[in-house]
């Protein structure tokens, strides 16, 4: 699968993480705040080199819950995401959504051949700080995160490690 986003952790404090998400693929029109999309971003380091080899990532509660060798089926991702992610809020954005849709081929090509990319700053709150134990400021990775399901609310107050 193609890389769609570049993700960087700018801060982690208690049950909140600040992410900087850059769109790197011209077919992507926006960054989402759905629980499943955000959860996929948070889980990516479990399978992304070099982070997937670090003890702090391998031994994290999220790795223990998900494992590191496979992506969970979509139904499981939706259930777990809605139990872990409490909220996701875009706090700042630059050129987001991209200024020209891919359907306008000439303008889109000109934009993506340039140096600037759409960037979103996002604050994510999870149901327990342990779900962020594998993250630290400065970590960065490529992602092919996508939305799964209809975003139905998790019936429990939060999935705990």
Residue pairs with C-beta under 8 A, 6 or more apart in sequence:
1 144
2 25
2 144
3 24
3 25
3 142
3 143
3 144
4 23
4 24
4 25
4 27
4 28
4 143
4 144
4 145
4 146
5 21
5 22
5 23
5 24
5 25
5 28
5 31
5 41
5 142
5 143
5 144
5 145
6 21
6 22
6 24
6 140
6 141
6 142
6 143
7 19
7 20
7 21
7 22
7 41
7 44
7 140
7 141
7 142
7 143
8 19
8 20
8 21
8 22
8 138
8 139
8 140
9 17
9 18
9 19
9 135
9 136
9 137
9 138
9 139
9 140
10 18
10 19
10 20
10 121
10 137
11 17
11 18
11 137
12 18
12 132
12 135
12 136
12 137
14 129
15 86
15 125
15 126
15 127
15 128
15 129
15 131
15 132
16 123
16 124
16 125
16 126
16 132
17 42
17 123
17 124
17 126
17 132
17 135
18 91
18 121
18 122
18 123
18 124
19 41
19 121
19 122
19 123
19 124
20 119
20 120
20 121
20 122
21 31
21 41
21 119
21 120
21 121
21 122
22 117
22 118
22 119
22 120
23 30
23 31
23 96
23 98
23 117
23 118
23 119
24 117
24 142
26 98
26 102
26 108
26 109
26 111
26 112
27 102
28 98
29 97
29 98
29 101
29 102
30 96
30 97
31 37
31 90
31 96
31 118
31 120
31 122
32 38
32 147
33 88
33 89
33 90
33 122
34 88
34 147
34 151
35 78
35 81
35 82
35 84
35 85
35 88
35 151
36 77
36 78
36 81
36 82
36 146
36 147
36 148
36 149
36 151
37 88
37 145
37 146
37 147
38 81
38 85
38 88
38 122
38 124
39 77
39 80
39 81
39 84
39 85
40 77
40 81
40 143
40 145
40 146
40 148
41 143
41 145
42 62
42 84
42 85
42 124
42 126
42 131
42 132
42 135
43 62
43 66
44 141
44 143
44 145
45 51
45 52
45 57
45 134
45 135
45 139
45 141
46 52
46 57
46 60
46 62
46 63
46 66
46 67
46 68
46 134
47 68
47 69
47 71
48 141
48 142
51 57
51 134
51 139
51 141
52 58
52 68
56 133
56 134
56 136
57 63
57 68
57 134
58 68
60 130
60 133
60 134
61 130
61 131
61 133
61 161
62 84
62 130
62 131
62 133
62 134
62 161
63 134
64 161
65 80
65 161
66 72
66 80
71 77
72 80
74 148
74 149
75 149
77 148
77 149
78 148
78 149
78 151
78 152
79 154
80 159
81 148
82 151
82 152
82 153
82 154
83 127
83 154
83 156
83 158
83 159
84 126
84 127
84 128
84 131
84 158
84 159
85 124
85 125
85 126
85 127
86 125
86 126
86 127
86 158
87 124
87 125
88 122
88 123
88 124
88 125
89 122
89 123
89 124
90 96
90 120
90 121
90 122
91 121
91 122
91 123
92 120
92 121
93 118
93 119
93 120
93 121
94 116
94 118
94 119
94 120
95 116
95 117
95 118
95 119
96 118
96 119
96 120
97 118
98 108
98 111
98 118
99 107
99 111
100 107
100 108
100 110
100 111
101 108
102 108
126 132
127 157
127 158
127 159
127 160
128 158
128 159
128 160
128 161
130 160
130 161
131 161
